[in-house]
Amino acid sequence: MLRVTANPETCAVSSLCVYRLPGVFDQDEDGLVVVLDETPDGDLHEEVRRAARGCPTKSIHVTEE
């Protein structure tokens, strides 16, 4: 199982993750990353990994359990 977490304290509000996967990521009222789906379906795993790699501040973390 793939698990997604994010650190809003290091988020740069680039919104790249939200544009890439709006069903998995969102932004709070300050524009900081919020994870909507911590365990996305398997068909989204590669896109989640890409979002994590593309995060300019490396605020998105993906772990395999």
C-alpha positions in Angstrom: 0.0 0.0 0.0 1.2 3.5 -0.8 0.8 6.2 1.8 1.0 9.9 1.1 1.8 12.6 3.6 2.7 16.3 3.3 4.4 18.9 5.4 2.5 22.2 5.1 5.2 23.9 7.1 7.7 23.6 4.2 5.1 24.0 1.4 6.0 26.8 -1.0 2.4 27.1 -2.4 3.4 26.2 -5.9 0.2 24.3 -6.4 1.8 21.8 -8.7 0.5 18.8 -6.7 -3.0 20.2 -6.8 -2.9 20.7 -10.5 -1.5 17.2 -11.1 -3.8 15.3 -8.7 -6.8 17.3 -7.4 -8.4 14.2 -5.9 -5.3 13.5 -3.8 -4.1 17.0 -2.9 -5.8 20.4 -2.1 -4.8 23.6 -0.5 -6.0 25.2 2.7 -7.1 28.8 3.1 -3.5 29.9 3.2 -2.6 27.9 0.0 -0.7 25.2 1.9 -0.8 21.6 0.8 -3.5 19.3 2.3 -3.6 15.6 1.5 -7.2 14.5 0.7 -6.4 10.8 0.1 -3.6 9.3 2.1 -4.0 5.9 0.4 -4.8 6.5 -3.2 -5.9 3.8 -5.6 -3.1 1.8 -7.4 -3.8 3.5 -10.7 -2.7 6.9 -9.2 0.5 5.6 -7.6 2.9 6.7 -10.4 1.3 10.2 -10.6 1.6 10.6 -6.8 5.3 9.7 -7.1 5.7 12.2 -9.8 4.0 14.9 -7.7 6.3 14.1 -4.9 9.4 14.3 -7.1 8.1 17.5 -8.7 7.5 19.3 -5.4 10.0 22.2 -5.2 10.4 22.0 -1.5 10.1 18.1 -1.2 7.1 18.6 1.1 5.2 15.6 -0.2 6.3 12.2 1.1 5.4 8.8 -0.3 6.0 5.6 1.6 5.3 2.0 0.6 3.8 -0.1 3.3 
